[in-house]
């Protein structure tokens, strides 16, 4: 909500600097997203009269004017051609400061002196119009400061209104809030309406969808001046608040919306056939909106129509058929309240967000309709000369009444951590519009209908606390034995992140949803691995499916880095993946809704319309890593590290000590000969491998080696502590052993068996060669081991020979290995 401060001062008096106001409002109410300045922020702007005006002798697109500033004549070079002799124009004088910080000086333009500048509407912060100089009427006195007529500069604060405070979407609500913070009074304009126009009852009103429209009021204003423009003061405020001035009728409705927070719509009465009907959309019905788009309707969309066709998608946008235009002389004014949830769903379904929908979807006060209607028809009568009808057609079958909420001061003290006096609580709540009764310990507040968020005692306590000032709560240390800290799972997740970062990888945070192409790009549909959780109302077409693996998001990130010139790198993410847990009978997809409650709910194919049924959606925490291209460039003391299977496998072993690897059962997106399933004991913990070349190409990583792994985060148990073994100051004895075994024997199992032999002198065992070819029998392979023996004293050859014989016997007995000679 953009709040022009000069407009805000119409409702209350305050003497605060901008920085102080921002700090105060942020501390006691809402955050401020930004501060903007318009027009002339310092200096002087005066009314000038054009005495001479003609072309610049040295420039085709410039003009030269002689301007009277009230007894002083100056020369001004201008770029706009619209001033004329006798025209009165705003002139900003040298030394003044513009909104962008530019300080205006005397200048020489193409050889001619220019003193000051004649101003356009945009330069004065009135509108975005920069097509010509603003021409003032003869009511502006020559030589007088323009600020005597209207502000020439504006400061606007952008309030980040939280969803539970729709009352702050209007200037009156912001004024009430600031008055409560400052403990002062505020005022609101008193509507002034002189009735006597054509009757509203010449038209009908029928509400067929009362469940979606709690209140609907309609009033007629006839005798409008066609093609009229809103007065300068109104256009200026609308522009400062972030909207575009259009014409007198539309600007009046937008002005009152910005003032009250209540959206208003105007119909050209001449285009409305018989009357207004509030109904649901019809299957196959289409409507062409003001933005030129044509939208298809259904029964879930509320429509404001006449007896023949739809005129407005309720709460969102009007249609071309009854649009107010330059020819409009008779208008029907709609002020209504719609069900917020329906407007939210309609806006999301159509992908259409407007100022009106943003307000309606939060739930507006139906009792604001009376004031807003009186205010808008009064303004229309004032600025267009229109005549207001005596009667108003209204649908309000179930009026909303204020409600009572109890408040115990002892409870307030317990929640806030500071004593709260009855007088202080009463004063604060009364400043918000509540009527407070009771004495002593127990109070009762009657809550006004515009504060729909105040339903519980805790809500009142929060209001009292923030208005008193949460910064005034005394500090105290928690007592001994107070609960707190991280769970073991949280500590383990932080440890995983720290270890991967210490190993030189960069953490990435990617969206948990993505496009449908992920499934095909990962070759998962080749093997039927297409179970997905689909979002029913995605934010975009590229985010329809919840991810089943963190891999594609990391691959997209690596490809994006490549486009920016990266030679490779290592990325990791600790995130969640989703898969459907279907009911008996099975279903391949589950359509999800993300609701304002924060719960994940789903609709099955057998569900009744508009009825939600909870479905099982399995959610798991995963650790994903992608190594691509050059993970670490070569340095003076280290060699280049390129992505590969064994590099990824080494990281897996760091996160999951004791992991075992089973080749041949990895997902389809991995290289079939350079991948494996990862096991922790008897449990499948994840997978590791190099990316299939086709997949790498689809993700824009072709030409790079790419390796990746994904593990169950709950099974990772990294050991972050460095381990030190004392040096043994005796010589080592190296020995090699080559054996021939069946080609299907896992080399890792052979190595693990040797390490588990329990030799007291075997210090190191490794595999340094595996060979299958013409020098070994078909169906077999040669495995060469390297061993290092070391004891507390220098070992003899006989002692080492005994250990080598034990190893050879073990390999022969367990793996049918034959020693090569």
N, C-alpha and C positions, 0 to 999 in steps of 0.2 A: 504494500500500500504506500504510494508516493504521497507525502504530506507536505504541501507548500506552507511554509511557516507564516507567511502573510495572511493566508486563508485561515490557518489555525487560530491566529490572534483575533479573528472575528468572534470566536466562541469563548475565549478566556484570555485574561491578561496575565502575561508572565514576562519576567525580565531575566532571561537566561541566555548566555552565549550558546552558539551551536554546539561546541564541544561539551559544554556542561549539560545541555539538554540531551544529547546523545548518550552520555554516561548515565544520567539519571534514568532515562527511559529504559536503557538496557538493564540497569541494575534492578529496577522495580517492575518491569513489564516484559517487553519484547526486545529482541535484538534489532539493531539497526544495520541494514545491509550496506548502506552507502549514504553519502551526502553529495548533492548535486547543486550547482549554481547556474542560474539563467540570467540573461540580460546584462545590465551594467551593475557591477558589484561595488563600485566606488567611483566618486566623481560627480559630474553634473550633466543632466540632460534638460534642455530648455526647449520651449516652443518657438519655432522660427517661422517667418513668412517669406516665401520665395518672391524676390523682386525681379530677378532676371533668370532666364534659363535657356541655355543653348548648347550646341555641340562643342566639344573640345577641339581646338584648332589642330592639335597634333595627334589625336587618337580617334578612330572611327567609333569605338564602343564606349567612350566616356563623354560625359556632359559636364558643363560648368554652370554653377548657380551662384547668384548673389542673394544672400539670405539676411533678413533683418532679425536680430536676436533681441529686439527691444531697445532701440536707440543705438545699436551697434551693428554695422553692416560688415559681413565677412564673406569670403569666397570659399566655396566648397566644390571639390571635384567629385562627381557621383558616377556610379556605374549603371544606375537605373534610369530609364527614360520617362517615368510616369509623372514627376512633379510638373506643375504648371504655374503660371504667374498668379500670385495671390494664394497659392496653396499653403496650408499650415502643416509643418512637418516637425517631428522630434529631431533635435540636433544634440549629439553627444560632443562635449567640449574636450579639447586636449587636456591630458592629465588624468582622464577617467580610465578606469580599469574594467575590461570586459570579463565575461564569465570564464573564459579560457585562460585568464591571467594576463592577457595582452594589455599593455598600457598605451593609450592613444596619444600620439604626438602630432605636432604640426608636420606636414609632409609636402613634398613637391612631386606632383604626378605629371609626367610627360611635360615638364617645363613650367607648370603652373602651381602656385601655392594653393594649399588646401587646408582650411582651418576647421578642424572637427569633421564630423561625418553625419549625414542624414541616415536615419535608422529604418530598417525593415522590421516587420513583425517578428521574424526569427531572432534578429539581433536584440530585440527588446524582451524576448522570452514570452511573446504572446501566442505564437503558433509556429509551425514549421515553414510558413510561407516566406520565401526569399525572392519573390518575383518582382518586387518593387518597393519603393519607399512607402512607409505608413503615412497615409494622408489623414490628418485630423480635421474635425469639423470646426466651425467658426466659434464654438463655445470655448475653445482653448485660447487663452489670452497670450499674445505674442510677448516673449521675454520671460514668461513665468515658468517655473520649474515643472516639468512633466509629472514629477512625483506628487505634486499637489492634486493631480487627477487620478493617477494610478501608479502602483509601484513599477519602477523601471528595472529593478533587480529582484531576484528571488532565490531563496535557499530552500531546497527540497530535501527532506529526509525520507529514506526508503525503509519503511518498517516491515520486518519479516514476521508477518502475522502467523501464529501457530494455528493449526486446523481447528482447535477447540475454541477459538475466539473470533467467530464471524462478526461479532459486534464491533470489532476494530477495523472492519473493511469500509468504514465511512468516517468522514471528518468529525461528525458528532461523537462517535464512539471514541475516537482518539482524544478529542477534547475532554470527554468525561474521564477517560483514563488518566490523562495528565493532571486534571483537576484533582482527582483522588490522590495522586502521588504528591502534589504540591499542597494538598489540603486547602484548596481554594474553591471558589464558585465558578461555574461555567454557565453559558447561556446558549440557547438555540434560537434560530430565527422563527418568528411567529408568522405562520402562513396567513396571507391576506387574499381572500377570494371574493370577488363580486360576481354572483351568479346572474343568470338571465339569458343564457344561450339556448340553442336548440336542445331538445330533450334527448337524454341518453336512451330513454325507453322506446325511441323510434327504432331501435335495434334490440334484438333479443340476446339473452345469455343463457346457455344451457351447459351444465357441467356433468358429463357422463362418466368421467374417471375421477370421482371424488377421493379415492384412495391415494391418488398421485397428486392431487391439488387440494390441499386443506383450505385455501382461501383464494378467491379471485374477485377483484373489483374492477369495474369498467366505468369510465366517465368520459363524456364528450366535451370537446372544446371546438366551437365553430367560429367562423369569421376570422380565421387566421390570415395574416398578410402573406400571400404566396411568395416563395423565393426569398424570404427574409433571412437575414444573417443575425446571429446572436450578438449581443453587445460585447464590446471589447473586454470588459472586466470578466465576463463569463468565459469567453474564449481563452483568455489568458489563464484562468484557473484550471480549465479543462486541460489545456496544453501542459501546464506545470505538473498536473497530476498524472501525466503519461498517456493521455488520450488525444485523439485528433478531432478538432472542431469540424462539424459537417454542415449543419444548417440550424436555424433557430429552434425548430421543434426537437430534433434529435439531440442538440446540445443541451436543451433544458432537461430532457430525460436523463442524459448522462451526468449532468451537473448534480441532479438530486440523487442519483445513484452514488456518486462520489461523496456526497454529503451525508447520506443516511446509511449507505451500504445496501440499499434495496434496489435491485434492478427494475427498470421500467421499460415498457415497450409502447410505441405509438403506431397505430394503424392509420392509413389514409382511409377515412370513413367512406369516401366515394367508391372505394374499391372493395369494400366489405359487402357481401351479398346476404341480406336479411339479418344476420346476427352472428355472434361469436359462439362457437362450440368447443368445449374442452374435452377432448377424447383421446383414445389410444390410436396409434397408427394402424393402417390396414395393410395386410400382406400385399406386396406388389406396388404399394403406393409410393410415389416419388414426389420430391419437392425440390425446387431450385432456390438456393439460398442467396443471400445478399452478396456473398463472395463469388457468385457465379457457378458454384459447384452444385451438382444434382445428387441428392442422397436418397437411398432407398429406405423406407420405413418398415417397421413391424409392430407387433402388438406391445412390445416392451418399451416403445418410444411414445412419450406424451406429445400430442400435437394440439396447437391452438388453430382452429379452422373456422371458416364460415360454413354455410350450409352446402357449399359445393366443393371446396378444396382446402387443403392445408395452407396456413398462412405463416406459421411459426413452429419450429421445433422448440417446444416449451423449455425455457430456461437456458437455451443455447444460442440460437440465431434465428432471425426472421427470414421470410421468403421475399422474392421479388414482387409477388402478386399484390401485396398490400403495402409496399414500401412507401414511406413518406418521402416526397420529392419536392422540387421547386414549385410544382403546381398545387400542392396540398393546401386546401383552404378549410378543411373540416377533418378533425382527428379524433380517434377513439384512443384513450389512454388506458393501458393495462398496468395494474399493480397487483402482483399475485405472489403466493407462496407455493412452491412445489416441493415434493418429497426429495430430500437431498440425495438419498441413495439412488433413486431413479435417474436424476440428472447426472450423477457421477457415471453410472453405467452407460447412459446414452452418450455422454461426451467421450468416454473411452471406446465405445463401439464404433462411433463415427470418426474417431481420431480428430475431434474438433474441440478446442479449448477457447473459451471467450471470457471476458471480464464478468459477464453475467453467470456463466456456468460455474466459474471458480467461486462465486459467492453462494449460489443456490445449493451447490453440492455439500456445503458445510452446515446447512440447516439454518434458515433465517427465521426471524421473529414475525409471525403473522400479524401481531399487533402493531408493527411498524407501518403496515399498509395504509392505515388511516392518515398518519402524518405525511407519509411520502406522497400520497395522492393529493392532499391539500396543498402541499408545497409545490408539486410540479404543475398543477393546473393554475396555481397562482402566478408562478413564474411565466407560464405560457401566456397568460392574460397580460402580464406586464411587458414582455419583450416582443410579442407578436400582435397585440391588440385583440386577441381571441376572446370570445365570450364563453364562459363556463356554464355547463348545464346545471340546473338545480339538483337533478337526481343522479344517484350512483347505483348501478346494478352491482349487487354483491352476493357472493356465495361464501358463507362462513358458518357452516352448520354446527361445528363443534369448537367454540371459542376456547383458546388456550388461556388458562388462568395462572396467576402467580402461585407458587408453592412454598411451603414452609420447610426449613431445615434447622434442626436444633444445633446448638453449639455449647459445649461445656468448656469453661475456661481452664479447668484442670487438665483436660485432654489437650487443649491448645498448648499449654505449658509443657506437657510431656512430649508432644510432637515437635515443637519448635525449639525446646531446650532453653526457654526464657519465659519469665512470668508475663502474662497478658492481662491488663486491667480491663474491666467491663466497659469503662468509658472509651478507652482506646479502641477496643474491638467494635463497639457500636458506631463510633465516628467513622472508622475505616469502611465498614460495610455499608453505612448510610451513604458515603460518598460514591459508592458503586451503584447506588440505586436501590439497595435493600431497605426494607422497613424492619427495624430491630425492636423486639419487645423482651421484657424480662429484666430481672435484677439479680445481682450477686453472681453465683456460680453458673447458673443456667440461663442461656439466652435463646431466642428463637428469631430467625431471620426469614422474612417473606421475600423471596427472590423474584426480581422482575423477569419477564418472559424473554428479554433479549440476552439474558445470561443463562443459556441452556446448559452450560457446563457446570453450574453450581447445583449439585444434587445431593452431596453427602457432607457430613460434618468435616471430613478431611479437606473438602474443597473450600469451605469457609476458612478453615485454619490456614490454608495456603494463601488465600487472599489477604487475610490479616497480616500474616508473616511477611509477605513481599512488600506490602504497603508500609509497614513499620520499618522494614529494611532487614533483609537477611544478613547484611553485613553487621548488624547490631547484635546478632546472636553471640553470646560469650563463648570464648574458646575454652575447651577442657580436654584433658587427655582421657582416652578410654581406660576403663578399669582393667585390672589384671584378669586374664582369662576370658577376655571378650573374644567371640568367634570372629573369624576372618581368614584371610589368606587364600591361596590358590588350591584347587583340588589337585590330586596326583595327575589326572589327565591333562589339566592346564599346565602344570609344571613340565610334564613330558613334552607337550606340544611346543612350549617355549624353548625347551632344550633342543628339540629337533631343528627348529628355526636357527638357533644360535650355532649349532654344529655345522649346518649347511652354509651359513654365512661365513663362518670361520674357514671353511674349505674353499672360499672364493666364489661362491654362487650368489646371484642376486635374487632377492625375493620379488615375485610378481603377484599382483592381485588382479584377477580377471573376473569377468562376469560369470555367474553360475548358470547362465542361459545363453544359447547361441542359435545359429541358423540350422535348418534341416540339412544343409550340405555337409555338415560335420559327419553325419552317418555314412554317406557315400564316400566322402574324401578319406575317411579312415578305413574303408573297405569292410565296414562292419555289416553292411547289408549283403555282402557276398556269402556270409555264413549264417545269415538269419539273426545276427545280433542287433536287432533294431528296436528293442524295448526302450521306449522313451516316456518321459513325463511331459506332457504338452501343456503350455499355459494358454488358457482360454482367451485372456485379454492382454496379449503381449504389448510391451512398450513400442516395439517396432517389429517389422517382418523378419529382421535378422536376429530376433530373440524369442523364438517360439518354443524351443525345446530346452528343458533343464538338462544339464550335462550328465552323462553317465561316467565320464572320466575327465580329469583335469587336463589331459594331454592336448586337446585341440586349442584351448585357450593359450597354453604356453607356446604351441607351434605358431599360432597367429602372432603372438608377441615377438617371437624370434624372427619371423618373416618381416614384421614391421621394423624391427631393429636393423635388419639387413638392408631395407630400402633407405635407411638413414646412414648407410656406410659402415655398419658394424661388420667385422670379420668373423664373428661368431660369439660364443659366450655360453654361460651356464645360467639357467633360470630354474627357480623352484617355487612351488606354491603349496601351502597347507590349506586345503579347502574341502568342501563337501560335494559329494556326488549323489545323484538321485536315480532311483529306479522304481518302477511300479511293482507293487505287491498285489496282484489282482485277486478278486474274489473267486470262489469256486466257479469253474467253467472257463475262467481265464479271460483276459482282455489285453490287447497289445499296447494300448495307450490309455492314459488317464488324463482327462482334461481338468486342469487346476484353476481355481480362482484365488487370487491374492486379495484378501479382504482387509478392510480397515481395522478389523479386530486383531490382525497380526497372525491369525491362524491359517493353516494351509487346509483348504477344503476342496473337494472334488465333486464332479458330476459324472456318474456312470452313464452308460448308454441307455440303461433301463430306468433312470431317474425320472420322476415326474417334472414337468415344467416348473421353473422357479422354486424348486425344492432341492436343497443341498443334502448330500449324503457323504459322510466321512469315508474316505477310502484309505487303504494302507499304502503309504509311500515310504519306501525304505530310503533312509538318509544316512550316509556313511562318511566319515572323515578320512581323507586320503592325503598322502604326501606324494607330489609329482615333481619330477626333475626332467629337464630337457637339456642335453649338451649338444651344441651345434657348431660346426666349423671349427675354428681355432678357439678353444676354450681358454687357453692361456698362451699369449705370444711368447716367443723365445726372448730370454734376457741374457745378460753376460754370465749369469751363474746358473741358469736353468734352461732346459730345452723346451721347445714348443710342445704344448699339450693339445692334441687333436681329439675330437669326439670319437668314441668307439665303444664297443660292447664291454671290454674289460675295464675301461675307465668308469662306465656306469655301474658295472658289477662291483667295483671297489667301493663306490659310494654306498651301494646297498649293504655291503658287509660292514661299513662303518655305522649305518643306522640300525642294522639288524644283525648283531654279532651271532655267529653260529648258524646263519642262514644256509640253506641248501638250495641247489638249482637243478631244475628238471627240464632239459631241452625238449623241444618238439611239441609243447602244449601252450605256446604263447598266443596272444590275440592276432587277428588277421592283419593288423596294421604294422606288425613287426616283420623283419627279415626272417624267413623260415629257418635259415642256418645260423643265425647270429642272435638268438633270443632264447629265453628260458622262463619258466615259471619259478617264482620264489616261494620257498616254504620256510616256515618257522616251526620246527618239529613236524607234526602231522597236519598243520594248518596252512592252507594256501594264503600267503601274505601279499601277493601281488605278482608283478611281471617285470622283466628287464630285457632290453635288447636294442638293436639298431633298427631304425625306422625303415620300412619297406620303401624301395626307390620310388614306386608309383605314388605312395602317400607323400613322400618328401616333395615330389614335383607338384602335387596338387596344392600343397600348402606354401608353395613358392620358395622351397628350400633345396631345389635340385642343384646338384653340383657340390653340395656340402655333405660331409658325414654327419649324421644325426643319430644320437643314442638317447634313450629315455628309460625311465622306470617309474612305476607307481606302486606304492605300498599302503597297506592298512595302517593309518596313523596310530591306532591303538596298540599295534604290535611292535612298533619301533621302540627300541631301548638303546639309544646311543650312549656310549661311555665317553664323557667329555674330559675325563681326567687323564693327563699325560702319565705314561707308565715308564719307569726307568729300571733297567736291569744293570747290575754292577758288572764292570768289565772283569774278565778272567785273564790274568796276565800269563797265559801259557799258549803255545802254538796250537793252531787248528790243523785238522787232517781232512782234506777234501777227498771225496771218492765219488765216482759216477757208476751208474748201473742202468743198463738197457735191457728191457724185457719185451717179449712179443706176446700180445694178448688178443683175444677176440675183439673185432672192430667195435662191437656194441658195449664194451666195458667202459663205464665212466672213469675218466682219469682222475677226477676229483675224489671219487670213492677210494681209489687206490692210494692216493696221497693221504687221505684222512686215515686210512688203515695203518699206514706207516707211522704217522704222527701219534696214533693211539697205541703204538707198540709198547710204550713205556720205557724206552731206552734212556738210561741216565746220561749217556754221552752224546746222543744225537742232538746237536744244537740247531740244525737247519735242514729242511727238506724242501726241494722244489722240483718242478718239471721244466726242463729246458728244451725238450724237443718231442714232437709227436710226428711219426712218419708212416705213411701207407703208400706202398708203391711196388716196383718190380723186385726189390730186394727182400721183401717179406711175403709170406704166402698170402694168397687171395683170401679176403674176408678177415684179415688180421692187420694189426698195426704195431709199430714199434714205439715204445714210450721210454724216454731217457730221463732218469732222475739224477739230480745232483744233491749230494749229502755233505754236510760239514759236521765233523765230530770234534768234541772238545771236552776235556775233563778238568779236574782240579790240579792235575799234573800232566806232563807230556805223555800222550798215549803211545803205546807201541803198535807196530803193524799187526801183531797177533790179536791184540784187543779189538782193533778196528775190524779185522777180518771176521771175528766172531759176530760182531753186530751186523756186518754186511750179509753174513750167512743167515742170520735170523730174519732180516728183511726179505731176502730172496725166498726163503722158505714160506714166509707169510704170504707173499704175492703168489707163490705157486699154489699154496693150499686154498686161498680164498678166491683167486682170480684165474687159476690155471695158467699163470704166466710162466714163460720159458725164458731163461736168461740168454741173451745174445752174447756170443763170444767173438 
